[in-house]
Amino acid sequence: MFKRFKKLDTQDEALSRVQENVDTAIGSLPSTEIIQGRLVKNIALISSATNSVDHKLGRALIGWQIIRIRSNSIIWDTQDTNSIPQLTLNLNCSANVTIDLWVF
């Protein structure tokens, strides 16, 4: 889990400025849900079926991104009809393909 940056109490003015800059930079990162995602590798999708992928997030996923695709295929999800979105991501594809996903 992403933790908030903890500043140290210090009398060192330079260190205090560095800590302020780090805190500002971390505060400008995108949504923590994206950061707290996970990489799921080597998912073999079959074109003639709805492919259920165990995302292991422990909650309904917010989104997904293809990180690597090993052949030409169109991929789409059917999450709107998924009865267990807290456990799985349902994917369909136009041709058999193996992919890596970032799920968040």
DRENPA-3360 file (N, C-alpha, C; in nm, 2 decimals, always signed):
BEGIN
1 = MFKRFKKL = +0.08/-0.12/+0.00/+0.00/+0.00/+0.00/+0.09/+0.12/+0.00 ~ +0.05/+0.23/-0.07/+0.12/+0.35/-0.08/+0.11/+0.43/+0.05 ~ +0.22/+0.46/+0.11/+0.21/+0.54/+0.24/+0.25/+0.68/+0.22 ~ +0.20/+0.77/+0.30/+0.23/+0.91/+0.29/+0.37/+0.93/+0.33 ~ +0.44/+1.02/+0.27/+0.58/+1.06/+0.30/+0.58/+1.12/+0.44 ~ +0.67/+1.07/+0.52/+0.68/+1.11/+0.66/+0.81/+1.20/+0.67 ~ +0.78/+1.33/+0.71/+0.89/+1.42/+0.72/+0.96/+1.40/+0.86 ~ +1.09/+1.42/+0.87/+1.16/+1.41/+1.00/+1.17/+1.55/+1.05;
9 = DTQDEALS = +1.16/+1.56/+1.19/+1.18/+1.69/+1.25/+1.33/+1.71/+1.26 ~ +1.37/+1.83/+1.20/+1.51/+1.86/+1.19/+1.53/+2.01/+1.21 ~ +1.65/+2.04/+1.25/+1.69/+2.18/+1.26/+1.77/+2.22/+1.13 ~ +1.80/+2.12/+1.05/+1.88/+2.14/+0.93/+1.78/+2.20/+0.82 ~ +1.81/+2.33/+0.79/+1.72/+2.40/+0.69/+1.72/+2.34/+0.55 ~ +1.84/+2.29/+0.51/+1.85/+2.23/+0.38/+1.77/+2.10/+0.37 ~ +1.78/+2.02/+0.47/+1.71/+1.89/+0.48/+1.56/+1.92/+0.48 ~ +1.52/+2.02/+0.55/+1.37/+2.06/+0.56/+1.32/+2.10/+0.42;
17 = RVQENVDT = +1.40/+2.17/+0.34/+1.36/+2.21/+0.21/+1.35/+2.09/+0.12 ~ +1.45/+2.00/+0.13/+1.44/+1.87/+0.05/+1.32/+1.79/+0.08 ~ +1.29/+1.78/+0.21/+1.17/+1.71/+0.25/+1.04/+1.78/+0.20 ~ +1.03/+1.91/+0.20/+0.92/+1.98/+0.14/+0.90/+1.95/+0.00 ~ +1.02/+1.95/-0.08/+1.01/+1.92/-0.22/+0.97/+1.78/-0.25 ~ +1.02/+1.68/-0.17/+0.98/+1.54/-0.19/+0.83/+1.53/-0.16 ~ +0.78/+1.59/-0.05/+0.64/+1.59/-0.02/+0.55/+1.64/-0.13 ~ +0.59/+1.76/-0.19/+0.52/+1.82/-0.30/+0.52/+1.73/-0.42;
25 = AIGSLPST = +0.63/+1.67/-0.45/+0.64/+1.58/-0.57/+0.55/+1.45/-0.55 ~ +0.55/+1.39/-0.43/+0.47/+1.28/-0.41/+0.32/+1.31/-0.41 ~ +0.29/+1.43/-0.36/+0.15/+1.48/-0.35/+0.09/+1.50/-0.49 ~ +0.18/+1.52/-0.59/+0.13/+1.54/-0.73/+0.12/+1.42/-0.81 ~ +0.15/+1.30/-0.75/+0.14/+1.17/-0.83/+0.00/+1.15/-0.86 ~ -0.03/+1.07/-0.97/-0.17/+1.04/-1.00/-0.23/+0.95/-0.89 ~ -0.36/+0.93/-0.91/-0.44/+0.85/-0.81/-0.37/+0.73/-0.76 ~ -0.37/+0.71/-0.63/-0.30/+0.60/-0.57/-0.36/+0.46/-0.61;
33 = EIIQGRLV = -0.48/+0.46/-0.66/-0.54/+0.34/-0.71/-0.45/+0.28/-0.83 ~ -0.40/+0.37/-0.92/-0.32/+0.33/-1.03/-0.19/+0.28/-0.97 ~ -0.13/+0.35/-0.88/+0.00/+0.31/-0.82/-0.01/+0.18/-0.75 ~ -0.13/+0.15/-0.69/-0.14/+0.03/-0.61/-0.19/-0.09/-0.70 ~ -0.18/-0.08/-0.83/-0.22/-0.19/-0.92/-0.12/-0.30/-0.91 ~ -0.13/-0.39/-1.00/-0.04/-0.50/-1.01/-0.03/-0.55/-1.16 ~ +0.09/-0.61/-1.18/+0.12/-0.66/-1.32/+0.08/-0.81/-1.32 ~ +0.00/-0.84/-1.42/-0.04/-0.98/-1.45/+0.02/-1.02/-1.58;
41 = KNIALISS = +0.11/-1.12/-1.58/+0.18/-1.16/-1.70/+0.13/-1.29/-1.76 ~ +0.16/-1.29/-1.89/+0.14/-1.42/-1.97/+0.00/-1.47/-1.96 ~ -0.10/-1.38/-1.99/-0.24/-1.42/-1.99/-0.27/-1.46/-2.14 ~ -0.31/-1.59/-2.15/-0.35/-1.64/-2.28/-0.50/-1.63/-2.30 ~ -0.53/-1.55/-2.40/-0.67/-1.52/-2.43/-0.71/-1.60/-2.55 ~ -0.83/-1.66/-2.55/-0.89/-1.73/-2.66/-1.01/-1.66/-2.72 ~ -1.01/-1.64/-2.85/-1.11/-1.56/-2.92/-1.25/-1.61/-2.91 ~ -1.27/-1.74/-2.89/-1.40/-1.79/-2.89/-1.47/-1.80/-2.76;
49 = ATNSVDHK = -1.41/-1.73/-2.66/-1.47/-1.74/-2.52/-1.45/-1.60/-2.45 ~ -1.53/-1.59/-2.34/-1.50/-1.48/-2.24/-1.39/-1.53/-2.15 ~ -1.28/-1.46/-2.14/-1.16/-1.51/-2.06/-1.17/-1.44/-1.93 ~ -1.17/-1.52/-1.82/-1.18/-1.46/-1.69/-1.04/-1.46/-1.63 ~ -0.99/-1.34/-1.59/-0.85/-1.32/-1.54/-0.86/-1.29/-1.39 ~ -0.80/-1.36/-1.31/-0.79/-1.34/-1.17/-0.70/-1.22/-1.14 ~ -0.75/-1.10/-1.10/-0.67/-0.98/-1.09/-0.60/-0.97/-0.95 ~ -0.65/-1.04/-0.85/-0.59/-1.04/-0.72/-0.57/-0.90/-0.65;
57 = LGRALIGW = -0.66/-0.81/-0.68/-0.66/-0.68/-0.62/-0.73/-0.68/-0.49 ~ -0.82/-0.77/-0.46/-0.90/-0.77/-0.34/-1.01/-0.67/-0.34 ~ -1.04/-0.62/-0.45/-1.15/-0.52/-0.47/-1.19/-0.52/-0.62 ~ -1.30/-0.45/-0.65/-1.33/-0.44/-0.79/-1.23/-0.35/-0.86 ~ -1.18/-0.39/-0.97/-1.08/-0.31/-1.04/-1.14/-0.18/-1.10 ~ -1.06/-0.08/-1.11/-1.10/+0.05/-1.17/-1.07/+0.05/-1.32 ~ -0.96/-0.01/-1.36/-0.92/-0.01/-1.50/-0.81/-0.11/-1.52 ~ -0.77/-0.12/-1.65/-0.66/-0.21/-1.69/-0.60/-0.15/-1.81;
65 = QIIRIRSN = -0.47/-0.18/-1.83/-0.39/-0.13/-1.94/-0.31/-0.25/-2.00 ~ -0.31/-0.27/-2.13/-0.22/-0.37/-2.19/-0.08/-0.32/-2.18 ~ +0.01/-0.39/-2.12/+0.15/-0.36/-2.11/+0.23/-0.42/-2.23 ~ +0.19/-0.54/-2.26/+0.26/-0.62/-2.37/+0.16/-0.70/-2.44 ~ +0.16/-0.70/-2.58/+0.07/-0.78/-2.66/+0.16/-0.86/-2.76 ~ +0.14/-0.99/-2.77/+0.24/-1.07/-2.85/+0.19/-1.10/-2.99 ~ +0.07/-1.06/-3.03/+0.02/-1.07/-3.16/-0.09/-0.98/-3.19 ~ -0.13/-0.97/-3.31/-0.24/-0.87/-3.35/-0.38/-0.92/-3.30;
73 = SIIWDTQD = -0.44/-0.84/-3.21/-0.57/-0.88/-3.16/-0.64/-0.76/-3.10 ~ -0.77/-0.74/-3.12/-0.84/-0.64/-3.05/-0.89/-0.70/-2.92 ~ -0.88/-0.63/-2.81/-0.91/-0.68/-2.68/-1.01/-0.58/-2.61 ~ -1.12/-0.64/-2.55/-1.21/-0.55/-2.48/-1.26/-0.63/-2.36 ~ -1.32/-0.55/-2.27/-1.37/-0.62/-2.14/-1.52/-0.62/-2.15 ~ -1.57/-0.71/-2.06/-1.72/-0.72/-2.04/-1.75/-0.71/-1.89 ~ -1.68/-0.62/-1.83/-1.70/-0.60/-1.69/-1.84/-0.56/-1.64 ~ -1.91/-0.49/-1.73/-2.05/-0.45/-1.70/-2.14/-0.57/-1.67;
81 = TNSIPQLT = -2.11/-0.69/-1.72/-2.19/-0.80/-1.69/-2.11/-0.91/-1.60 ~ -2.00/-0.87/-1.55/-1.92/-0.96/-1.46/-1.98/-0.97/-1.33 ~ -2.02/-1.09/-1.29/-2.09/-1.11/-1.16/-1.99/-1.11/-1.04 ~ -1.86/-1.12/-1.06/-1.76/-1.11/-0.95/-1.64/-1.02/-0.99 ~ -1.67/-0.89/-1.01/-1.57/-0.79/-1.05/-1.46/-0.77/-0.94 ~ -1.49/-0.81/-0.82/-1.39/-0.79/-0.71/-1.28/-0.90/-0.72 ~ -1.31/-1.00/-0.80/-1.21/-1.11/-0.82/-1.15/-1.12/-0.96 ~ -1.23/-1.09/-1.06/-1.19/-1.12/-1.20/-1.21/-1.00/-1.29;
89 = LNLNCSAN = -1.14/-1.01/-1.40/-1.15/-0.92/-1.51/-1.19/-1.01/-1.63 ~ -1.31/-0.98/-1.69/-1.35/-1.06/-1.81/-1.31/-0.99/-1.94 ~ -1.23/-1.06/-2.02/-1.18/-1.01/-2.14/-1.22/-1.10/-2.26 ~ -1.24/-1.03/-2.37/-1.27/-1.09/-2.50/-1.16/-1.04/-2.60 ~ -1.14/-1.12/-2.70/-1.04/-1.08/-2.80/-1.08/-1.13/-2.94 ~ -1.03/-1.06/-3.04/-1.07/-1.09/-3.18/-0.98/-1.21/-3.24 ~ -0.87/-1.24/-3.18/-0.78/-1.35/-3.22/-0.71/-1.40/-3.09 ~ -0.67/-1.52/-3.09/-0.60/-1.58/-2.98/-0.47/-1.49/-2.96;
97 = VTIDLWVF = -0.44/-1.46/-2.84/-0.33/-1.37/-2.81/-0.28/-1.40/-2.66 ~ -0.15/-1.37/-2.64/-0.10/-1.37/-2.50/-0.06/-1.22/-2.47 ~ -0.10/-1.18/-2.35/-0.08/-1.04/-2.31/-0.03/-1.03/-2.17 ~ +0.03/-0.91/-2.13/+0.06/-0.87/-2.00/-0.03/-0.75/-1.97 ~ -0.08/-0.75/-1.85/-0.17/-0.64/-1.81/-0.13/-0.57/-1.68 ~ -0.15/-0.44/-1.67/-0.15/-0.37/-1.55/-0.29/-0.35/-1.51 ~ -0.33/-0.40/-1.39/-0.47/-0.38/-1.34/-0.46/-0.29/-1.22 ~ -0.56/-0.21/-1.21/-0.57/-0.12/-1.09/-0.71/-0.09/-1.05;
% end
